[in-house]
Amino acid sequence: MGVERRNKNRGYQQLLVWQDAIELYGLSWGAVRGWPFELKKLASQSLASSDSVHRNIAEGYCRRSVREYLQFLNFALGSLGETLSGFIAYAENHQIEQKTFEQLDALIFRLENRLLKLVEALERKRDANDWMESLVVREGPTENDEDRAIAHDLRLFVGGAGD
């Protein structure tokens, strides 16, 4: 992507949920690219809903308050549901290959779970008044991959040593 430019406002790029959402957009593009004219509107809607996921994650992150960030994460979850629903319909009607659907479904499932766990963790921090409105990255080990992903993304919001 070129020169890496880093600041606190661009920290969302380090979020694993955001990285998954970028991957989802790419898979979505590959699934609908080349569709015939009569399906262009569906293709456009699929791209728009998958594009909305990473955009909402980024926008919420840049808002700084936990209330707004949670709101945008929930928008991302809604867009994720819209994206999945479309691809289920396309797979059921043989508009995309089953292999393509399985790749999309597996990624969406992982992303849904990571987003849901991130929302839950942020809600707990909000409810405990344990929210710092600074965006600082801090690394550390956790027990399993999903917990590690959530801990990674949550650490971007909760202070500690880092950039």
C-alpha positions in Angstrom: 0.0 0.0 0.0 3.0 2.3 0.0 4.3 4.5 2.8 3.0 3.6 6.2 1.6 6.7 7.9 0.7 6.2 11.5 -1.2 8.3 14.0 -3.8 7.7 16.7 -6.7 8.4 14.3 -5.5 5.7 11.9 -5.2 3.0 14.6 -8.2 1.2 13.3 -6.0 -0.2 10.6 -4.4 -2.4 13.3 -7.7 -3.8 14.4 -8.1 -7.5 13.4 -11.9 -6.9 12.8 -11.0 -4.1 10.4 -8.5 -6.3 8.6 -11.1 -9.1 8.3 -13.6 -6.6 7.0 -11.1 -5.5 4.3 -10.6 -9.1 3.4 -14.4 -9.5 3.2 -14.7 -6.6 0.7 -12.1 -8.2 -1.5 -13.8 -11.6 -1.4 -17.1 -9.9 -2.1 -15.6 -8.1 -5.1 -14.3 -11.4 -6.5 -17.6 -13.1 -6.0 -19.7 -10.6 -8.0 -17.1 -9.3 -10.5 -18.1 -10.0 -14.0 -21.8 -10.6 -13.3 -24.1 -9.9 -16.3 -25.9 -6.5 -16.7 -29.2 -7.7 -15.2 -27.4 -8.6 -11.9 -25.3 -5.4 -11.6 -27.7 -3.8 -9.1 -27.4 -6.9 -6.8 -23.6 -6.9 -7.3 -23.5 -3.2 -6.4 -25.6 -3.8 -3.2 -23.4 -6.6 -2.2 -20.3 -4.5 -2.6 -21.9 -1.6 -0.7 -22.9 -3.7 2.3 -19.5 -5.4 2.5 -17.8 -2.1 2.1 -19.9 -0.6 4.9 -18.5 -3.1 7.4 -14.9 -1.8 7.4 -16.1 1.8 7.0 -18.2 1.7 10.1 -15.5 0.1 12.2 -13.1 2.9 11.1 -15.6 5.7 11.6 -16.6 4.5 15.1 -12.9 4.2 16.1 -12.3 7.7 15.0 -15.2 9.1 17.0 -13.4 8.4 20.3 -16.4 8.0 22.7 -17.3 4.4 23.7 -21.0 5.2 23.0 -20.4 6.2 19.5 -17.9 3.5 18.8 -20.4 0.8 20.0 -23.1 2.4 17.7 -20.8 2.1 14.7 -19.8 -1.5 15.6 -23.5 -2.3 15.6 -23.9 -0.7 12.2 -21.0 -2.9 11.0 -22.8 -6.0 12.4 -26.0 -4.9 10.5 -24.1 -4.5 7.3 -22.4 -7.9 7.9 -25.9 -9.5 8.2 -27.0 -7.8 5.0 -23.9 -9.1 3.2 -24.4 -12.6 4.4 -28.1 -12.7 3.5 -27.3 -11.6 0.0 -24.6 -14.3 -0.5 -26.9 -17.0 1.0 -29.5 -16.0 -1.6 -26.9 -16.0 -4.4 -25.6 -19.4 -3.4 -29.1 -20.9 -3.1 -29.9 -19.7 -6.6 -26.5 -20.9 -8.1 -25.3 -17.3 -8.8 -22.1 -18.0 -7.0 -20.1 -21.2 -6.6 -20.5 -23.2 -3.4 -16.7 -22.9 -2.8 -17.0 -19.1 -3.0 -19.9 -19.1 -0.6 -18.1 -21.3 1.9 -15.1 -18.9 1.9 -17.4 -15.9 2.4 -19.5 -17.6 5.1 -16.4 -18.7 7.0 -14.9 -15.2 7.0 -18.2 -13.6 7.9 -18.7 -16.1 10.8 -15.2 -15.2 12.1 -15.8 -11.5 11.7 -19.3 -11.7 13.3 -17.9 -13.5 16.4 -15.0 -11.1 16.7 -17.2 -8.1 16.4 -19.7 -9.5 18.9 -17.0 -10.2 21.4 -15.5 -6.8 20.9 -18.9 -5.1 21.5 -19.4 -7.2 24.6 -16.0 -6.3 26.0 -16.4 -2.6 25.2 -19.9 -2.6 26.8 -18.3 -4.1 30.0 -15.7 -1.4 30.0 -18.4 1.3 29.5 -20.6 -0.1 32.2 -17.6 -0.3 34.6 -16.6 3.3 33.7 -13.3 1.8 32.7 -12.9 3.6 29.4 -10.0 5.8 28.5 -10.5 8.1 25.5 -7.0 7.7 24.2 -6.0 5.3 21.4 -3.0 3.4 22.5 -1.7 0.0 21.3 -0.4 -2.5 23.9 0.5 -6.1 23.1 0.3 -9.1 25.4 -0.5 -12.9 25.3 -4.0 -14.4 25.8 -5.4 -17.9 25.9 -6.8 -18.7 22.4 -7.0 -17.2 18.9 -10.5 -15.6 19.3 -9.6 -14.2 22.8 -6.3 -13.0 21.4 -8.0 -11.2 18.5 -10.5 -9.4 20.9 -7.7 -8.6 23.4 -5.6 -7.2 20.5 -8.5 -5.0 19.3 -9.6 -4.0 22.8 -6.0 -3.0 23.8 -6.1 -0.4 21.0 -8.6 1.5 23.2 -7.6 1.0 26.8 -4.2 2.6 27.5 -0.9 1.2 28.3 2.5 1.5 26.7 2.7 1.9 22.9 2.6 4.4 20.1 
